[in-house]
C-alpha cells in the first residue's frame, strides 16, 4: 500500500527519535519515498547525516533557508507529500500542533498542509497522562489527525507505563492503512456531525456520609464505547458514575454519583443522536440518608435500611416524546437467563437495542477487560464471541454506523 507514496517525516526531539532510522528503512523497503524535516531538538538525538543517508534525500531543518524559501519551501514540502508523519510526537510538538503554532519549519508545514497527518506520540508516562496532553490529543483527533500508539513498557527515564513510541513496523502498517484508501484524508469520519451520549460506571447511593450502596462496575465498557465513537468523529458525552478511568481522548466526561444525578445530567445534554446506556445504575437507594455516620451502640441491634426505587434512566429517555435520541441502546447485566431477560428488557423499556452480557462472578466481566455480549433487537439476537471491551465497542459502533448509512435513524 506504500509503493510510490511520498511521506514527509517530521522528527521530534525525544529519545525515541533513534527509531526513525529504522522507520525510514522500513518505509523504503515498502517502496515509499521519504523526505525528512527535523526539529532543532531532534538534533540532540540523531544526526541530519544519518537521516539523509537512509532517506536518500536532503534533510530540511531551516525555515529561512534562502534557496528553499525562494519557492516558498514550507508550502511545497507539505504539498508534495501524500501524508505527514510526526515521530516522535513529543508533548511539546503535540501542544504546538493543537494550538496551531508555526514557530519553525516543522510546525509551519503541519499548519500549511491539506494532506493527512499522523502522529506517533512518545513521552514520559506522567506527561502522557497529564490533563493538558489529553486535551491536546482530543483536539488533534477532532482535527482529523491519525494517531498510532503509544505503547506500554519501560521508559528511558526508568518508569513503566504508556508513552513508548510505536515500533517502526507498527507505524509503517498504520501508514499503509491510512493511505490504502483512495479517499484517505478526504472521506469524513462516519459519525462526524453526530452527538453520542453514553452513561458509564456504577452509581453510589448514600446510606450515611461515609457509606453507600454500589456495584462492581468499572466503567470500562462505557468508556471504551466513548473512545471508539470519538475516533469515528462523533461529539461524545459520557455521563459517568465514580470510576478510576482516564477520560477517553475526544470525549467530554460529566461526573455524577447517584442515579438521580445521572438522570438529570442526561436530560441536560439532550437532544442527542444516539444514547448508549451502559451504566450499571443501582435499582434502589435508601429512602432517607442519615445525617451522621451510623454507629454500633453495643446492643447488638442491627439497623434496618428502608429502600426505595431509583428512577429508570433508560425507560425515561426511551419513552420521551420530546428529546428521545434517534437510536437508544440499553445494556442488560444478567446472571441468569441472559437473552430471555434482555428480550423482556427491550420490550419493557422501549429502547431500540439491548446489549446483554453475563456478569456472574465466574465470568470476570465486572471490572475485567473482556466481555461476551449478545445484541438483542426486534430483528433477533446476534451472539458475539469473547472479545476485549474495546473490540466490543468497535463492533457496536460499526453497527451504529451501518444503521446511519441505511437511513434507519437521523
C-alpha positions as YAML, in Angstrom:
chain: A
units: angstrom
residues:
- id: 1
  name: UNK
  ca: [0.00, 0.00, 0.00]
- id: 2
  name: UNK
  ca: [3.01, 2.33, 0.34]
- id: 3
  name: UNK
  ca: [4.59, 1.76, -3.05]
- id: 4
  name: UNK
  ca: [5.02, 5.11, -4.76]
- id: 5
  name: UNK
  ca: [3.73, 7.08, -1.77]
- id: 6
  name: UNK
  ca: [5.56, 10.20, -0.63]
- id: 7
  name: UNK
  ca: [5.96, 10.54, 3.12]
- id: 8
  name: UNK
  ca: [7.12, 13.70, 4.84]
- id: 9
  name: UNK
  ca: [8.62, 12.50, 8.13]
- id: 10
  name: UNK
  ca: [8.85, 15.12, 10.88]
- id: 11
  name: UNK
  ca: [11.28, 14.01, 13.57]
- id: 12
  name: UNK
  ca: [10.67, 15.48, 17.01]
- id: 13
  name: UNK
  ca: [13.13, 15.95, 19.83]
- id: 14
  name: UNK
  ca: [12.81, 12.86, 22.01]
- id: 15
  name: UNK
  ca: [14.91, 9.82, 22.82]
- id: 16
  name: UNK
  ca: [12.64, 7.77, 20.54]
- id: 17
  name: UNK
  ca: [13.98, 9.71, 17.56]
- id: 18
  name: UNK
  ca: [16.51, 6.92, 17.04]
- id: 19
  name: UNK
  ca: [13.62, 4.68, 15.96]
- id: 20
  name: UNK
  ca: [13.11, 6.93, 12.94]
- id: 21
  name: UNK
  ca: [16.23, 5.47, 11.36]
- id: 22
  name: UNK
  ca: [14.61, 2.04, 11.32]
- id: 23
  name: UNK
  ca: [11.27, 3.58, 10.31]
- id: 24
  name: UNK
  ca: [12.83, 5.13, 7.21]
- id: 25
  name: UNK
  ca: [14.36, 1.78, 6.29]
- id: 26
  name: UNK
  ca: [11.01, 0.02, 6.70]
- id: 27
  name: UNK
  ca: [9.21, 2.63, 4.59]
- id: 28
  name: UNK
  ca: [11.75, 2.45, 1.78]
- id: 29
  name: UNK
  ca: [11.53, -1.35, 1.85]
- id: 30
  name: UNK
  ca: [7.85, -0.86, 1.04]
- id: 31
  name: UNK
  ca: [8.87, 1.35, -1.90]
- id: 32
  name: UNK
  ca: [7.77, 4.63, -0.35]
- id: 33
  name: UNK
  ca: [9.85, 7.76, -0.73]
- id: 34
  name: UNK
  ca: [10.74, 9.61, 2.46]
- id: 35
  name: UNK
  ca: [11.65, 13.24, 2.92]
- id: 36
  name: UNK
  ca: [12.68, 14.36, 6.41]
- id: 37
  name: UNK
  ca: [12.19, 17.52, 8.45]
- id: 38
  name: UNK
  ca: [13.84, 17.56, 11.84]
- id: 39
  name: UNK
  ca: [13.36, 19.98, 14.70]
- id: 40
  name: UNK
  ca: [16.31, 21.60, 16.45]
- id: 41
  name: UNK
  ca: [15.68, 19.42, 19.48]
- id: 42
  name: UNK
  ca: [15.82, 16.28, 17.34]
- id: 43
  name: UNK
  ca: [19.46, 17.01, 16.51]
- id: 44
  name: UNK
  ca: [20.31, 16.13, 20.10]
- id: 45
  name: UNK
  ca: [19.29, 12.53, 19.42]
- id: 46
  name: UNK
  ca: [20.01, 11.78, 15.73]
- id: 47
  name: UNK
  ca: [22.14, 13.50, 13.12]
- id: 48
  name: UNK
  ca: [20.97, 15.02, 9.83]
- id: 49
  name: UNK
  ca: [23.61, 12.93, 8.05]
- id: 50
  name: UNK
  ca: [22.13, 9.65, 9.34]
- id: 51
  name: UNK
  ca: [18.62, 10.62, 8.27]
- id: 52
  name: UNK
  ca: [19.79, 11.85, 4.88]
- id: 53
  name: UNK
  ca: [21.81, 8.69, 4.23]
- id: 54
  name: UNK
  ca: [18.84, 6.42, 4.90]
- id: 55
  name: UNK
  ca: [16.20, 8.56, 3.15]
- id: 56
  name: UNK
  ca: [18.38, 9.31, 0.14]
- id: 57
  name: UNK
  ca: [17.25, 12.93, 0.23]
- id: 58
  name: UNK
  ca: [18.21, 16.21, 1.84]
- id: 59
  name: UNK
  ca: [17.12, 16.76, 5.44]
- id: 60
  name: UNK
  ca: [15.24, 20.01, 5.99]
- id: 61
  name: UNK
  ca: [15.51, 21.96, 9.21]
- id: 62
  name: UNK
  ca: [15.71, 25.70, 8.45]
- id: 63
  name: UNK
  ca: [12.58, 27.75, 7.99]
- id: 64
  name: UNK
  ca: [14.54, 30.56, 6.39]
- id: 65
  name: UNK
  ca: [16.85, 28.69, 4.02]
- id: 66
  name: UNK
  ca: [17.21, 31.27, 1.24]
- id: 67
  name: UNK
  ca: [17.41, 28.71, -1.58]
- id: 68
  name: UNK
  ca: [14.36, 26.73, -0.50]
- id: 69
  name: UNK
  ca: [12.24, 29.70, 0.53]
- id: 70
  name: UNK
  ca: [12.54, 31.38, -2.88]
- id: 71
  name: UNK
  ca: [9.94, 28.77, -3.87]
- id: 72
  name: UNK
  ca: [8.02, 29.05, -0.57]
- id: 73
  name: UNK
  ca: [9.64, 25.82, 0.51]
- id: 74
  name: UNK
  ca: [7.50, 25.13, 3.56]
- id: 75
  name: UNK
  ca: [4.37, 25.18, 1.38]
- id: 76
  name: UNK
  ca: [5.91, 22.99, -1.31]
- id: 77
  name: UNK
  ca: [7.17, 20.42, 1.19]
- id: 78
  name: UNK
  ca: [3.69, 19.91, 2.62]
- id: 79
  name: UNK
  ca: [2.06, 19.80, -0.84]
- id: 80
  name: UNK
  ca: [4.48, 17.29, -2.31]
- id: 81
  name: UNK
  ca: [3.71, 14.66, 0.34]
- id: 82
  name: UNK
  ca: [0.87, 12.15, 0.43]
- id: 83
  name: UNK
  ca: [0.95, 12.18, 4.24]
- id: 84
  name: UNK
  ca: [2.84, 13.93, 7.03]
- id: 85
  name: UNK
  ca: [4.17, 11.61, 9.74]
- id: 86
  name: UNK
  ca: [5.32, 13.06, 13.08]
- id: 87
  name: UNK
  ca: [7.57, 10.67, 15.01]
- id: 88
  name: UNK
  ca: [8.27, 11.02, 17.80]
- id: 89
  name: UNK
  ca: [5.41, 13.37, 18.54]
- id: 90
  name: UNK
  ca: [6.61, 14.88, 21.80]
- id: 91
  name: UNK
  ca: [4.32, 16.58, 24.30]
- id: 92
  name: UNK
  ca: [5.71, 19.91, 23.12]
- id: 93
  name: UNK
  ca: [5.05, 19.17, 19.44]
- id: 94
  name: UNK
  ca: [1.54, 17.96, 20.18]
- id: 95
  name: UNK
  ca: [0.82, 21.13, 22.15]
- id: 96
  name: UNK
  ca: [2.07, 23.31, 19.30]
- id: 97
  name: UNK
  ca: [0.02, 21.36, 16.76]
- id: 98
  name: UNK
  ca: [-3.13, 21.61, 18.89]
- id: 99
  name: UNK
  ca: [-2.63, 25.36, 19.29]
- id: 100
  name: UNK
  ca: [-1.89, 25.90, 15.58]
- id: 101
  name: UNK
  ca: [1.55, 27.37, 16.23]
- id: 102
  name: UNK
  ca: [4.06, 27.70, 13.41]
- id: 103
  name: UNK
  ca: [7.32, 28.65, 15.09]
- id: 104
  name: UNK
  ca: [9.66, 26.54, 12.96]
- id: 105
  name: UNK
  ca: [9.74, 24.63, 9.68]
- id: 106
  name: UNK
  ca: [8.10, 21.50, 11.15]
- id: 107
  name: UNK
  ca: [5.10, 23.25, 12.70]
- id: 108
  name: UNK
  ca: [4.70, 25.58, 9.72]
- id: 109
  name: UNK
  ca: [4.48, 22.63, 7.34]
- id: 110
  name: UNK
  ca: [1.94, 20.96, 9.60]
- id: 111
  name: UNK
  ca: [-0.22, 24.09, 9.60]
- id: 112
  name: UNK
  ca: [0.16, 24.63, 5.85]
- id: 113
  name: UNK
  ca: [-0.84, 21.14, 4.76]
- id: 114
  name: UNK
  ca: [-4.15, 19.85, 3.44]
- id: 115
  name: UNK
  ca: [-2.86, 16.26, 3.44]
- id: 116
  name: UNK
  ca: [-3.47, 13.56, 6.09]
- id: 117
  name: UNK
  ca: [-1.36, 13.86, 9.24]
- id: 118
  name: UNK
  ca: [-0.37, 11.03, 11.57]
- id: 119
  name: UNK
  ca: [1.44, 11.26, 14.90]
- id: 120
  name: UNK
  ca: [3.31, 8.67, 16.94]
- id: 121
  name: UNK
  ca: [3.32, 10.09, 20.49]
- id: 122
  name: UNK
  ca: [6.31, 9.39, 22.73]
- id: 123
  name: UNK
  ca: [6.91, 10.81, 26.20]
- id: 124
  name: UNK
  ca: [7.15, 10.02, 29.90]
- id: 125
  name: UNK
  ca: [4.08, 8.24, 31.27]
- id: 126
  name: UNK
  ca: [3.22, 11.15, 33.57]
- id: 127
  name: UNK
  ca: [3.40, 13.60, 30.69]
- id: 128
  name: UNK
  ca: [1.19, 11.30, 28.58]
- id: 129
  name: UNK
  ca: [-1.42, 11.05, 31.33]
- id: 130
  name: UNK
  ca: [-1.38, 14.76, 32.17]
- id: 131
  name: UNK
  ca: [-4.68, 16.55, 31.59]
- id: 132
  name: UNK
  ca: [-3.05, 19.06, 29.22]
- id: 133
  name: UNK
  ca: [-1.73, 16.29, 26.96]
- id: 134
  name: UNK
  ca: [-5.13, 14.56, 26.99]
- id: 135
  name: UNK
  ca: [-6.79, 17.82, 25.93]
- id: 136
  name: UNK
  ca: [-4.26, 18.34, 23.15]
- id: 137
  name: UNK
  ca: [-4.73, 14.77, 21.95]
- id: 138
  name: UNK
  ca: [-8.50, 15.23, 21.91]
- id: 139
  name: UNK
  ca: [-8.10, 18.42, 19.87]
- id: 140
  name: UNK
  ca: [-5.82, 16.72, 17.36]
- id: 141
  name: UNK
  ca: [-8.19, 13.78, 16.95]
- id: 142
  name: UNK
  ca: [-11.08, 16.19, 16.45]
- id: 143
  name: UNK
  ca: [-9.00, 17.92, 13.77]
- id: 144
  name: UNK
  ca: [-8.68, 14.61, 11.94]
- id: 145
  name: UNK
  ca: [-5.12, 13.74, 12.94]
- id: 146
  name: UNK
  ca: [-4.43, 9.98, 12.90]
- id: 147
  name: UNK
  ca: [-2.71, 8.52, 15.97]
- id: 148
  name: UNK
  ca: [-0.60, 5.38, 16.28]
- id: 149
  name: UNK
  ca: [0.46, 4.28, 19.76]
- id: 150
  name: UNK
  ca: [1.86, 4.94, 22.21]
- id: 151
  name: UNK
  ca: [2.73, 1.52, 23.59]
- id: 152
  name: UNK
  ca: [3.17, 0.49, 27.21]
- id: 153
  name: UNK
  ca: [6.57, -0.51, 28.51]
- id: 154
  name: UNK
  ca: [9.82, 0.56, 30.15]
- id: 155
  name: UNK
  ca: [10.80, 4.20, 29.71]
- id: 156
  name: UNK
  ca: [14.25, 5.66, 29.20]
- id: 157
  name: UNK
  ca: [13.66, 7.53, 32.47]
- id: 158
  name: UNK
  ca: [13.23, 4.24, 34.33]
- id: 159
  name: UNK
  ca: [9.44, 4.40, 34.74]
- id: 160
  name: UNK
  ca: [6.93, 1.99, 33.24]
- id: 161
  name: UNK
  ca: [3.63, 2.67, 31.51]
- id: 162
  name: UNK
  ca: [2.08, 4.04, 28.33]
- id: 163
  name: UNK
  ca: [4.26, 6.51, 26.46]
- id: 164
  name: UNK
  ca: [6.70, 4.43, 24.38]
- id: 165
  name: UNK
  ca: [6.63, 5.33, 20.71]
- id: 166
  name: UNK
  ca: [5.05, 2.69, 18.48]
- id: 167
  name: UNK
  ca: [7.55, 0.40, 16.80]
- id: 168
  name: UNK
  ca: [8.63, 1.20, 13.21]
- id: 169
  name: UNK
  ca: [6.72, -1.77, 11.81]
- id: 170
  name: UNK
  ca: [3.53, -0.65, 13.56]
- id: 171
  name: UNK
  ca: [3.90, 2.86, 12.18]
- id: 172
  name: UNK
  ca: [4.50, 1.55, 8.67]
- id: 173
  name: UNK
  ca: [1.39, -0.62, 8.94]
- id: 174
  name: UNK
  ca: [-0.66, 2.34, 10.19]
- id: 175
  name: UNK
  ca: [0.52, 4.47, 7.28]
- id: 176
  name: UNK
  ca: [-0.39, 1.69, 4.88]
- id: 177
  name: UNK
  ca: [-3.88, 1.51, 6.36]
- id: 178
  name: UNK
  ca: [-4.48, 5.25, 6.05]
- id: 179
  name: UNK
  ca: [-3.06, 5.52, 2.56]
- id: 180
  name: UNK
  ca: [-4.72, 2.32, 1.40]
- id: 181
  name: UNK
  ca: [-7.96, 4.19, 0.67]
- id: 182
  name: UNK
  ca: [-8.05, 6.46, -2.38]
- id: 183
  name: UNK
  ca: [-10.13, 8.82, -0.25]
- id: 184
  name: UNK
  ca: [-7.65, 8.91, 2.65]
- id: 185
  name: UNK
  ca: [-7.72, 12.36, 4.18]
- id: 186
  name: UNK
  ca: [-10.83, 13.34, 2.20]
- id: 187
  name: UNK
  ca: [-13.52, 10.99, 3.48]
- id: 188
  name: UNK
  ca: [-15.38, 12.32, 6.51]
- id: 189
  name: UNK
  ca: [-15.40, 10.18, 9.66]
- id: 190
  name: UNK
  ca: [-18.56, 8.07, 9.69]
- id: 191
  name: UNK
  ca: [-20.05, 9.74, 12.76]
- id: 192
  name: UNK
  ca: [-18.97, 13.28, 12.00]
- id: 193
  name: UNK
  ca: [-21.66, 15.77, 12.97]
- id: 194
  name: UNK
  ca: [-23.39, 13.31, 15.32]
- id: 195
  name: UNK
  ca: [-23.60, 13.54, 19.11]
- id: 196
  name: UNK
  ca: [-23.48, 10.35, 21.15]
- id: 197
  name: UNK
  ca: [-24.31, 10.31, 24.85]
- id: 198
  name: UNK
  ca: [-23.10, 7.39, 26.95]
- id: 199
  name: UNK
  ca: [-23.72, 6.53, 30.57]
- id: 200
  name: UNK
  ca: [-20.96, 4.54, 32.25]
- id: 201
  name: UNK
  ca: [-19.82, 3.12, 35.56]
- id: 202
  name: UNK
  ca: [-21.73, 2.46, 38.76]
- id: 203
  name: UNK
  ca: [-23.82, 4.80, 40.85]
- id: 204
  name: UNK
  ca: [-23.17, 5.37, 44.55]
- id: 205
  name: UNK
  ca: [-26.34, 5.74, 46.62]
- id: 206
  name: UNK
  ca: [-25.53, 7.21, 50.08]
- id: 207
  name: UNK
  ca: [-26.58, 5.47, 53.28]
- id: 208
  name: UNK
  ca: [-24.85, 7.99, 55.52]
- id: 209
  name: UNK
  ca: [-21.96, 10.43, 54.92]
- id: 210
  name: UNK
  ca: [-19.40, 7.60, 54.60]
- id: 211
  name: UNK
  ca: [-21.32, 4.56, 53.31]
- id: 212
  name: UNK
  ca: [-23.19, 3.87, 50.11]
- id: 213
  name: UNK
  ca: [-24.92, 1.20, 48.02]
- id: 214
  name: UNK
  ca: [-22.96, 0.37, 44.86]
- id: 215
  name: UNK
  ca: [-21.97, -2.41, 42.47]
- id: 216
  name: UNK
  ca: [-18.81, -3.77, 40.90]
- id: 217
  name: UNK
  ca: [-18.99, -1.90, 37.58]
- id: 218
  name: UNK
  ca: [-15.64, -0.43, 36.48]
- id: 219
  name: UNK
  ca: [-16.99, 1.74, 33.66]
- id: 220
  name: UNK
  ca: [-14.53, 0.20, 31.19]
- id: 221
  name: UNK
  ca: [-17.15, -0.82, 28.61]
- id: 222
  name: UNK
  ca: [-18.85, 2.57, 28.54]
- id: 223
  name: UNK
  ca: [-15.54, 4.42, 28.30]
- id: 224
  name: UNK
  ca: [-14.39, 2.10, 25.50]
- id: 225
  name: UNK
  ca: [-17.57, 2.91, 23.57]
- id: 226
  name: UNK
  ca: [-16.90, 6.60, 24.09]
- id: 227
  name: UNK
  ca: [-13.34, 6.26, 22.80]
- id: 228
  name: UNK
  ca: [-14.49, 4.41, 19.69]
- id: 229
  name: UNK
  ca: [-17.27, 6.91, 18.95]
- id: 230
  name: UNK
  ca: [-14.79, 9.78, 19.24]
- id: 231
  name: UNK
  ca: [-12.44, 8.05, 16.79]
- id: 232
  name: UNK
  ca: [-15.32, 7.96, 14.32]
- id: 233
  name: UNK
  ca: [-15.77, 11.71, 14.54]
- id: 234
  name: UNK
  ca: [-18.75, 11.97, 16.91]
- id: 235
  name: UNK
  ca: [-19.12, 14.51, 19.65]
- id: 236
  name: UNK
  ca: [-19.07, 12.25, 22.71]
- id: 237
  name: UNK
  ca: [-20.58, 12.98, 26.12]
- id: 238
  name: UNK
  ca: [-20.05, 10.42, 28.88]
- id: 239
  name: UNK
  ca: [-22.17, 10.80, 31.99]
- id: 240
  name: UNK
  ca: [-20.09, 8.75, 34.38]
- id: 241
  name: UNK
  ca: [-20.56, 7.37, 37.83]
- id: 242
  name: UNK
  ca: [-17.43, 7.12, 40.04]
- id: 243
  name: UNK
  ca: [-14.57, 5.33, 38.26]
- id: 244
  name: UNK
  ca: [-10.78, 5.41, 38.20]
- id: 245
  name: UNK
  ca: [-10.61, 5.69, 34.43]
- id: 246
  name: UNK
  ca: [-8.97, 8.42, 32.36]
- id: 247
  name: UNK
  ca: [-11.39, 10.30, 30.10]
- id: 248
  name: UNK
  ca: [-11.20, 8.85, 26.58]
- id: 249
  name: UNK
  ca: [-9.49, 11.17, 24.08]
- id: 250
  name: UNK
  ca: [-12.04, 13.41, 22.42]
- id: 251
  name: UNK
  ca: [-14.81, 12.75, 24.94]
- id: 252
  name: UNK
  ca: [-16.40, 15.09, 27.47]
- id: 253
  name: UNK
  ca: [-16.97, 13.39, 30.82]
- id: 254
  name: UNK
  ca: [-19.65, 14.64, 33.22]
- id: 255
  name: UNK
  ca: [-19.06, 13.07, 36.67]
- id: 256
  name: UNK
  ca: [-22.05, 12.12, 38.83]
- id: 257
  name: UNK
  ca: [-22.60, 9.87, 41.83]
- id: 258
  name: UNK
  ca: [-26.25, 8.96, 42.20]
- id: 259
  name: UNK
  ca: [-28.95, 7.74, 39.83]
- id: 260
  name: UNK
  ca: [-30.88, 10.99, 40.31]
- id: 261
  name: UNK
  ca: [-27.80, 12.99, 39.34]
- id: 262
  name: UNK
  ca: [-27.18, 10.77, 36.34]
- id: 263
  name: UNK
  ca: [-30.73, 11.16, 35.04]
- id: 264
  name: UNK
  ca: [-30.61, 14.94, 35.43]
- id: 265
  name: UNK
  ca: [-27.21, 15.15, 33.69]
- id: 266
  name: UNK
  ca: [-28.55, 13.07, 30.79]
- id: 267
  name: UNK
  ca: [-31.63, 15.27, 30.45]
- id: 268
  name: UNK
  ca: [-29.45, 18.38, 30.49]
- id: 269
  name: UNK
  ca: [-27.48, 17.12, 27.46]
- id: 270
  name: UNK
  ca: [-30.47, 16.23, 25.28]
- id: 271
  name: UNK
  ca: [-31.14, 16.24, 22.40]
- id: 272
  name: UNK
  ca: [-28.51, 13.85, 21.04]
- id: 273
  name: UNK
  ca: [-28.43, 11.49, 18.08]
- id: 274
  name: UNK
  ca: [-27.61, 8.28, 19.95]
- id: 275
  name: UNK
  ca: [-27.96, 7.31, 23.58]
- id: 276
  name: UNK
  ca: [-25.94, 4.36, 24.88]
- id: 277
  name: UNK
  ca: [-26.94, 3.47, 28.43]
- id: 278
  name: UNK
  ca: [-24.09, 1.26, 29.63]
- id: 279
  name: UNK
  ca: [-24.03, 2.39, 33.27]
- id: 280
  name: UNK
  ca: [-24.84, -0.12, 35.99]
- id: 281
  name: UNK
  ca: [-27.34, 2.08, 37.80]
- id: 282
  name: UNK
  ca: [-28.37, 0.96, 41.26]
- id: 283
  name: UNK
  ca: [-32.00, -0.15, 41.24]
- id: 284
  name: UNK
  ca: [-32.56, 1.09, 44.79]
- id: 285
  name: UNK
  ca: [-31.45, 3.76, 47.20]
- id: 286
  name: UNK
  ca: [-32.19, 4.28, 50.87]
- id: 287
  name: UNK
  ca: [-35.49, 6.05, 51.50]
- id: 288
  name: UNK
  ca: [-33.63, 8.50, 53.71]
- id: 289
  name: UNK
  ca: [-29.95, 9.27, 54.28]
- id: 290
  name: UNK
  ca: [-28.54, 9.54, 57.78]
- id: 291
  name: UNK
  ca: [-27.04, 12.95, 58.53]
- id: 292
  name: UNK
  ca: [-24.23, 11.45, 60.61]
- id: 293
  name: UNK
  ca: [-22.27, 8.22, 60.42]
- id: 294
  name: UNK
  ca: [-24.35, 5.34, 61.73]
- id: 295
  name: UNK
  ca: [-22.61, 3.64, 64.67]
- id: 296
  name: UNK
  ca: [-22.99, 0.45, 66.66]
- id: 297
  name: UNK
  ca: [-24.45, 1.16, 70.07]
- id: 298
  name: UNK
  ca: [-23.30, -2.07, 71.74]
- id: 299
  name: UNK
  ca: [-26.80, -3.52, 71.96]
- id: 300
  name: UNK
  ca: [-26.27, -5.94, 69.09]
- id: 301
  name: UNK
  ca: [-29.26, -4.44, 67.31]
- id: 302
  name: UNK
  ca: [-28.70, -4.14, 63.55]
- id: 303
  name: UNK
  ca: [-30.30, -1.13, 61.88]
- id: 304
  name: UNK
  ca: [-32.67, -1.83, 59.02]
- id: 305
  name: UNK
  ca: [-32.48, 0.06, 55.75]
- id: 306
  name: UNK
  ca: [-35.68, 1.07, 54.05]
- id: 307
  name: UNK
  ca: [-35.13, 1.07, 50.28]
- id: 308
  name: UNK
  ca: [-36.93, 2.89, 47.52]
- id: 309
  name: UNK
  ca: [-36.65, 2.54, 43.74]
- id: 310
  name: UNK
  ca: [-34.31, 4.73, 41.76]
- id: 311
  name: UNK
  ca: [-35.51, 6.37, 38.55]
- id: 312
  name: UNK
  ca: [-35.29, 4.16, 35.47]
- id: 313
  name: UNK
  ca: [-32.99, 6.24, 33.28]
- id: 314
  name: UNK
  ca: [-33.21, 4.02, 30.18]
- id: 315
  name: UNK
  ca: [-37.01, 3.80, 30.23]
- id: 316
  name: UNK
  ca: [-37.37, 7.52, 30.94]
- id: 317
  name: UNK
  ca: [-35.27, 8.57, 27.97]
- id: 318
  name: UNK
  ca: [-36.60, 5.87, 25.61]
- id: 319
  name: UNK
  ca: [-40.17, 6.97, 26.29]
- id: 320
  name: UNK
  ca: [-39.51, 10.68, 25.97]
- id: 321
  name: UNK
  ca: [-41.68, 12.25, 23.28]
- id: 322
  name: UNK
  ca: [-39.67, 15.47, 23.07]
- id: 323
  name: UNK
  ca: [-35.97, 14.62, 23.18]
- id: 324
  name: UNK
  ca: [-35.74, 10.87, 22.54]
- id: 325
  name: UNK
  ca: [-32.46, 10.05, 20.75]
- id: 326
  name: UNK
  ca: [-32.86, 8.58, 17.29]
- id: 327
  name: UNK
  ca: [-31.23, 5.36, 18.50]
- id: 328
  name: UNK
  ca: [-31.49, 4.23, 22.12]
- id: 329
  name: UNK
  ca: [-29.24, 1.38, 23.23]
- id: 330
  name: UNK
  ca: [-29.60, -0.23, 26.65]
- id: 331
  name: UNK
  ca: [-27.36, -2.69, 28.46]
- id: 332
  name: UNK
  ca: [-28.57, -5.71, 30.40]
- id: 333
  name: UNK
  ca: [-26.20, -7.11, 33.02]
- id: 334
  name: UNK
  ca: [-27.63, -10.52, 33.91]
- id: 335
  name: UNK
  ca: [-26.59, -13.53, 35.99]
- id: 336
  name: UNK
  ca: [-29.16, -15.95, 34.57]
- id: 337
  name: UNK
  ca: [-31.41, -16.33, 31.51]
- id: 338
  name: UNK
  ca: [-29.35, -13.64, 29.84]
- id: 339
  name: UNK
  ca: [-31.02, -13.49, 26.43]
- id: 340
  name: UNK
  ca: [-34.57, -14.02, 27.70]
- id: 341
  name: UNK
  ca: [-34.20, -11.25, 30.28]
- id: 342
  name: UNK
  ca: [-32.67, -8.94, 27.68]
- id: 343
  name: UNK
  ca: [-35.59, -9.54, 25.32]
- id: 344
  name: UNK
  ca: [-38.00, -8.65, 28.12]
- id: 345
  name: UNK
  ca: [-36.00, -5.53, 28.84]
- id: 346
  name: UNK
  ca: [-36.09, -4.48, 25.18]
- id: 347
  name: UNK
  ca: [-39.88, -4.60, 25.19]
- id: 348
  name: UNK
  ca: [-40.42, -3.18, 28.67]
- id: 349
  name: UNK
  ca: [-38.01, -0.24, 28.41]
- id: 350
  name: UNK
  ca: [-38.92, 0.82, 24.87]
- id: 351
  name: UNK
  ca: [-35.34, 1.02, 23.64]
- id: 352
  name: UNK
  ca: [-34.15, 0.01, 20.16]
- id: 353
  name: UNK
  ca: [-31.32, -2.37, 21.08]
- id: 354
  name: UNK
  ca: [-30.17, -4.13, 24.20]
- id: 355
  name: UNK
  ca: [-26.58, -5.28, 24.67]
- id: 356
  name: UNK
  ca: [-26.81, -8.23, 27.07]
- id: 357
  name: UNK
  ca: [-23.96, -9.82, 28.98]
- id: 358
  name: UNK
  ca: [-23.48, -12.39, 31.70]
- id: 359
  name: UNK
  ca: [-21.96, -10.74, 34.77]
- id: 360
  name: UNK
  ca: [-21.89, -13.81, 37.01]
- id: 361
  name: UNK
  ca: [-18.86, -13.71, 39.33]
- id: 362
  name: UNK
  ca: [-17.05, -16.51, 37.48]
- id: 363
  name: UNK
  ca: [-17.13, -14.55, 34.17]
- id: 364
  name: UNK
  ca: [-14.89, -11.73, 35.40]
- id: 365
  name: UNK
  ca: [-16.82, -9.22, 33.29]
- id: 366
  name: UNK
  ca: [-17.42, -6.76, 36.13]
- id: 367
  name: UNK
  ca: [-14.12, -4.91, 36.41]
- id: 368
  name: UNK
  ca: [-12.42, -7.07, 33.79]
- id: 369
  name: UNK
  ca: [-11.11, -6.23, 30.32]
- id: 370
  name: UNK
  ca: [-13.13, -8.76, 28.28]
- id: 371
  name: UNK
  ca: [-16.80, -9.25, 27.58]
- id: 372
  name: UNK
  ca: [-19.13, -11.66, 25.80]
- id: 373
  name: UNK
  ca: [-22.28, -9.92, 24.65]
- id: 374
  name: UNK
  ca: [-25.48, -10.58, 22.74]
- id: 375
  name: UNK
  ca: [-27.01, -7.79, 20.68]
- id: 376
  name: UNK
  ca: [-30.78, -8.07, 21.06]
- id: 377
  name: UNK
  ca: [-33.01, -6.16, 18.63]
- id: 378
  name: UNK
  ca: [-36.53, -6.51, 17.28]
- id: 379
  name: UNK
  ca: [-34.97, -8.47, 14.40]
- id: 380
  name: UNK
  ca: [-33.42, -11.13, 16.61]
- id: 381
  name: UNK
  ca: [-30.25, -11.88, 18.56]
- id: 382
  name: UNK
  ca: [-26.60, -11.59, 17.48]
- id: 383
  name: UNK
  ca: [-24.21, -13.67, 19.62]
- id: 384
  name: UNK
  ca: [-20.76, -12.09, 19.73]
- id: 385
  name: UNK
  ca: [-17.68, -14.07, 20.81]
- id: 386
  name: UNK
  ca: [-15.48, -13.27, 23.80]
- id: 387
  name: UNK
  ca: [-13.68, -10.04, 22.98]
- id: 388
  name: UNK
  ca: [-11.74, -7.25, 24.61]
- id: 389
  name: UNK
  ca: [-14.10, -4.50, 25.69]
- id: 390
  name: UNK
  ca: [-12.51, -2.15, 23.17]
- id: 391
  name: UNK
  ca: [-13.35, -4.64, 20.41]
- id: 392
  name: UNK
  ca: [-16.93, -4.87, 21.66]
- id: 393
  name: UNK
  ca: [-17.08, -1.08, 21.48]
- id: 394
  name: UNK
  ca: [-15.70, -1.04, 17.93]
- id: 395
  name: UNK
  ca: [-18.20, -3.65, 16.76]
- id: 396
  name: UNK
  ca: [-21.11, -1.84, 18.41]
- id: 397
  name: UNK
  ca: [-20.16, 1.48, 16.82]
- id: 398
  name: UNK
  ca: [-19.80, -0.24, 13.46]
- id: 399
  name: UNK
  ca: [-23.40, -1.42, 13.79]
- id: 400
  name: UNK
  ca: [-24.45, 2.13, 14.71]
- id: 401
  name: UNK
  ca: [-22.70, 3.45, 11.59]
- id: 402
  name: UNK
  ca: [-24.43, 0.82, 9.44]
- id: 403
  name: UNK
  ca: [-27.80, 1.98, 10.77]
- id: 404
  name: UNK
  ca: [-26.87, 5.53, 9.85]
- id: 405
  name: UNK
  ca: [-25.78, 4.54, 6.36]
- id: 406
  name: UNK
  ca: [-29.08, 2.74, 5.84]
- id: 407
  name: UNK
  ca: [-31.03, 5.80, 6.95]
- id: 408
  name: UNK
  ca: [-32.71, 3.91, 9.80]
- id: 409
  name: UNK
  ca: [-32.31, 6.90, 12.12]
- id: 410
  name: UNK
  ca: [-31.49, 10.55, 11.54]
...
